[in-house]
Structures are given as structure tokens and as C-alpha cells.
């Protein structure tokens, strides 16, 4: 059934996490959102439509609370239309399906659990707020580059080399953020082609999964490398992490300032919108150092 999501339980965190904040620096990792912004293929464009204006309110005279208005009070409101996979966002566990029955995480087949208003389990309303240790894996930084090459994989070997260079180890419950360098060129679509297709490989995803992350994100459109290199699987990393293991993915995370400052370990926070029936949510993640 659709309706308001249940009241979430009071969360618990390890107070020691706040020990990660020693410099008082806050990095905004979001893309921003606007009409005409770059989007991954297959998603509808973002639009902002002005709905009410001061001139329209006076001309129409259809708002009773403005009848006594010698101060000429007015307001502006709008309708915003967007896909929940626009700009910096997180994928809910119902986002990815696989198999003959189009089932998502937890073996929920679409024929049974997908209604007219979206999936009825594991939608965006079930995503928790995130407050955890964050780790930046600067893939091009390993070799002193600004960005990866097109279609270059971030595999287990590269991840291990980055962690060793950064003197950081992964721990269960981390938010792991992968930098390809794509956001260095954001939002210039033509310039971003210099990095297009670079991303997490399947063995890289297996490496991360073995460390039990709470969420994985990247600075590109689909997190994973393209083409995948696995026949018959267009996006095997999405299938493995989201559909099989229940690890949400974040996309278009802006990691440029964080990488430039050499901040590889931090307190990470992001709060998805609790939208019933949505398969993802816009987020404004922050890194606190």
C-alpha cells in the first residue's frame, strides 16, 4: 500500500565518528540542479515552472488572504519536475532489476510488487540518513593525473594502490567515494567525454563489497566502467551491489575540492528524501573534516 512512510526509528551512531572532524572544514559534494543540466541517458529532463507570481495573484484575485493588502504583498511559487536520478543522487534498492521476473533486492518481482505509483518495497522512503566515516579513493591521483582515461576501470588493484598511497584502510560501514575526475569538467558535456566510461570494475566492486560498505558513490553518471567487459551484463556493478547485496549507489558526487585538499578520510553525511514509490532521491552530501 502507498502512503506516508512509517516514522523512522531513532538512529544510533558511534560518537567517536565526530573525532574525524578536526579542521572544521565542510565540503559540499553536490552537483546543483537546474533545467538543462547533464543527465545519464534514459532520464527525463529537469524543469522548473513558475506557478504563482505577484502580478498573477493581483490580476486573478483568487486568494482570499490577499484581499486586504495595502502593502502589496505577493509571493512566487513553482512546480519542479525532475527524475530522482538527476545530478547528485542515491539509488534505492528497488532501482535495479534482474532475471526473468524483473526482481529487485530481496527477490521482489515487479509483477507482484510494482504498482502504478512505483515499487511497494525498498523504495526511497526506506533509505536511511547517512552519518558515517567517509573514504575518498582518488583513482587518477595514484599516478598523479587529473582524471582517468575514457573507459578506464577502477579495479581492485587500483583501489588497493590508492588506499596505500593515501594511508587509509577501509572499514565496515564506510561510505566509499570513487573519483574518476569527471566532475573536474562538470557541467560541460563535451569536456566530460574525456573521462566517459571510466568507473568501477566488477572485481573492484567485489573488493569493496568484501569490506562491507554502507554506501558506494562516484563522481560520474553510472559509477561503473563502460563497457562492462562482462558479456550479457550492461551494468554488473549495479546488479551486484544494489540488487544482490543491498548496497545503495550514489552518482554525480562532486569530489574535486575534497581531492584537491587531499582529504581522504572524513565524516560523511547525506539525507535522502523519504519519497514513497521513488527509486532514488536527490541528496546534498557533505564531507566534514
C-alpha positions in Angstrom: 0.0 0.0 0.0 1.1 3.5 -0.7 1.1 6.3 1.8 3.3 8.1 4.2 6.4 6.1 5.2 6.4 4.9 8.8 8.1 7.0 11.4 11.8 6.0 11.4 13.4 4.6 14.5 15.8 6.8 16.4 19.2 6.2 14.9 22.4 5.3 16.7 25.9 6.2 15.7 29.3 5.8 17.3 30.2 9.2 18.9 33.8 8.5 18.1 32.9 9.4 14.5 33.0 13.1 15.4 36.7 12.7 16.1 37.1 12.7 12.3 36.3 16.4 12.4 39.5 18.2 13.4 39.9 21.1 11.0 36.3 22.5 10.9 36.1 22.2 7.1 32.8 21.4 5.3 32.9 20.2 1.7 29.6 20.3 -0.3 29.7 17.3 -2.6 26.5 18.1 -4.6 26.2 19.0 -8.2 23.4 21.6 -8.0 20.2 21.2 -10.1 18.9 23.3 -13.0 16.9 23.0 -16.2 19.1 21.7 -19.0 21.6 20.1 -16.6 23.5 17.0 -17.8 21.8 13.7 -17.2 22.5 10.0 -17.7 20.8 8.5 -20.7 17.2 7.4 -20.3 16.1 10.1 -17.7 13.6 12.9 -18.3 14.9 16.5 -18.2 14.6 18.6 -15.1 12.2 21.5 -15.3 11.3 24.4 -13.1 7.9 26.1 -13.9 6.8 29.3 -12.2 3.3 28.7 -10.8 2.3 31.8 -9.0 3.5 35.4 -9.4 2.7 38.7 -7.6 1.2 40.1 -10.9 -0.9 37.0 -11.5 -2.2 36.9 -7.9 -3.4 40.5 -8.2 -4.9 40.0 -11.7 -6.8 36.8 -10.7 -7.9 37.9 -7.3 -8.4 34.2 -6.4 -6.6 34.2 -3.0 -8.8 35.4 -0.2 -6.0 36.0 2.2 -4.7 38.8 -0.2 -8.0 40.7 -0.2 -6.8 43.2 2.4 -3.4 44.0 1.0 -2.4 47.7 1.1 1.2 46.6 1.5 1.1 45.0 -2.0 2.3 41.7 -0.5 2.9 38.9 -3.0 4.7 35.7 -3.4 6.3 33.4 -6.0 6.0 29.6 -6.1 6.9 27.0 -8.7 6.4 23.4 -9.8 9.6 21.4 -10.1 9.6 18.3 -12.3 12.6 16.0 -12.1 13.8 12.4 -12.2 15.1 11.3 -8.8 18.3 10.2 -10.6 19.2 13.8 -11.6 22.5 15.2 -10.5 23.9 14.1 -7.2 21.5 11.3 -6.0 21.3 7.9 -4.4 19.7 4.8 -5.9 17.2 3.0 -3.8 17.3 -0.8 -3.7 14.2 -1.1 -5.9 16.0 0.7 -8.7 17.8 -2.2 -10.3 16.0 -5.4 -11.5 17.3 -8.6 -12.9 16.2 -12.0 -14.1 13.1 -13.2 -16.0 10.8 -11.8 -13.3 12.4 -8.4 -13.2 13.0 -8.7 -9.4 14.9 -6.3 -7.2 16.7 -6.6 -3.9 15.2 -9.3 -1.7 13.7 -11.2 -4.6 10.7 -8.9 -5.1 9.3 -9.5 -8.7 7.9 -6.5 -10.5 4.7 -8.3 -11.4 3.9 -8.6 -7.7 5.5 -5.5 -6.1 5.5 -2.8 -8.7 2.3 -0.7 -8.7 1.0 2.3 -10.5 2.8 4.6 -8.1 6.2 2.9 -8.0 7.7 -0.1 -6.2 6.0 -1.1 -3.0 9.1 -2.3 -1.2 12.7 -0.9 -0.9 11.8 2.5 -2.4 13.4 5.8 -1.5 11.3 6.2 1.6 13.2 3.2 3.2 16.7 4.8 2.7 18.2 5.9 5.9 20.1 9.1 6.6 23.8 8.6 6.4 26.2 9.7 9.1 29.4 7.6 8.9 33.0 7.6 8.1 33.7 8.5 4.5 36.7 7.5 2.4 37.7 9.1 -0.8 39.5 6.8 -3.3 41.2 9.2 -5.8 41.9 6.8 -8.7 43.7 9.2 -11.0 45.7 10.6 -8.1 47.5 7.4 -7.8 49.5 8.2 -10.9 49.5 12.0 -10.5 46.8 12.5 -13.1 43.8 14.9 -13.1 41.4 12.4 -14.5 41.2 8.8 -15.7 41.2 7.9 -19.4 37.9 7.1 -21.2 36.6 3.6 -20.3 39.4 3.1 -17.8 38.5 0.7 -15.0 38.9 1.3 -11.3 39.8 -2.3 -10.4 40.8 -4.0 -7.1 44.5 -3.3 -7.9 43.9 0.4 -8.4 41.8 0.7 -5.3 44.4 -1.0 -3.2 47.1 1.3 -4.7 45.1 4.4 -3.9 44.4 3.3 -0.3 48.1 2.5 0.2 49.1 5.9 -1.2 46.5 7.7 0.9 47.5 5.8 4.1 43.8 4.8 4.6 42.1 1.5 5.2 38.5 0.6 4.5 36.3 -0.4 7.5 32.8 -1.9 7.6 30.1 0.7 7.4 32.1 3.3 5.4 30.8 5.5 2.7 33.3 4.8 -0.1 33.6 7.6 -2.7 35.4 6.9 -6.0 36.9 9.8 -8.0 37.4 9.4 -11.8 37.9 13.1 -12.4 34.6 13.5 -14.4 33.4 16.4 -12.2 36.5 18.3 -13.0 34.7 19.2 -16.2 31.2 19.4 -14.9 28.8 20.5 -16.4 30.5 20.7 -19.8 29.1 17.6 -21.5 31.7 17.7 -24.3 34.6 18.1 -21.9 33.3 15.3 -19.7 33.7 13.0 -22.8 37.4 13.0 -21.9 36.6 10.7 -19.0 33.4 9.0 -20.3 33.1 5.3 -19.4 35.7 5.4 -16.7 34.5 3.8 -13.5 34.3 0.9 -11.1 35.0 -2.6 -12.5 33.3 -5.7 -11.3 36.3 -7.0 -9.5 36.7 -3.6 -7.9 33.1 -3.8 -6.7 33.8 -7.3 -5.3 36.8 -5.8 -3.4 34.7 -3.0 -1.9 31.8 -5.4 -1.1 34.3 -7.6 0.9 34.8 -4.6 3.2 31.0 -4.2 3.9 30.5 -0.5 2.9 27.2 1.1 3.9 27.0 3.0 0.6 29.3 3.5 -2.5 29.4 6.6 -4.7 31.3 8.1 -7.6 31.7 11.3 -9.5 30.3 10.0 -12.8 26.9 9.1 -14.3 26.8 5.4 -13.6 29.6 4.6 -11.0 30.8 1.7 -13.1 33.1 1.2 -16.0 31.5 1.1 -19.5 31.5 -1.1 -21.4 31.4 -3.6 -18.5 33.6 -6.2 -20.1 31.1 -8.9 -19.0 29.1 -10.3 -21.9 25.3 -10.1 -21.3 25.6 -7.7 -18.4 25.3 -4.0 -19.3 25.8 -2.8 -15.7 27.0 -5.7 -13.5 28.2 -3.5 -10.7 24.7 -2.1 -10.2 23.4 -5.7 -10.3 25.9 -6.9 -7.7 25.9 -4.0 -5.2 22.3 -2.8 -5.4 20.2 -5.8 -6.5 22.2 -8.7 -4.9 23.9 -7.2 -1.9 21.7 -4.2 -0.9 24.4 -1.6 -1.1 23.0 1.7 -2.5 25.0 3.7 -5.1 25.4 7.4 -5.3 26.1 9.1 -8.6 27.4 12.5 -9.7 29.1 13.1 -6.4 31.4 16.2 -6.7 34.7 15.2 -5.2 37.0 17.8 -6.8 37.5 20.1 -3.8 37.9 17.2 -1.5 40.6 15.6 -3.7 42.4 18.9 -4.3 42.7 19.4 -0.5 43.9 15.8 0.0 41.1 14.9 2.4 40.7 11.2 2.1 39.1 10.4 5.4 36.1 12.4 6.8 32.7 12.4 8.4 30.2 11.8 5.7 26.6 12.8 5.9 23.7 12.7 3.4 19.9 12.6 4.0 17.7 11.1 1.2 14.2 12.4 0.8 11.7 9.9 2.0 9.6 9.7 -1.2 7.2 6.8 -1.3 7.4 5.0 -4.6 10.6 6.6 -5.8 13.6 4.6 -6.9 16.1 7.2 -5.8 16.5 10.6 -4.2 18.4 13.8 -4.8 20.9 14.3 -2.0 23.2 17.0 -0.8 26.1 15.1 0.7 28.7 16.8 2.9 32.2 15.8 4.0 33.3 17.2 7.3 37.0 17.2 8.1 
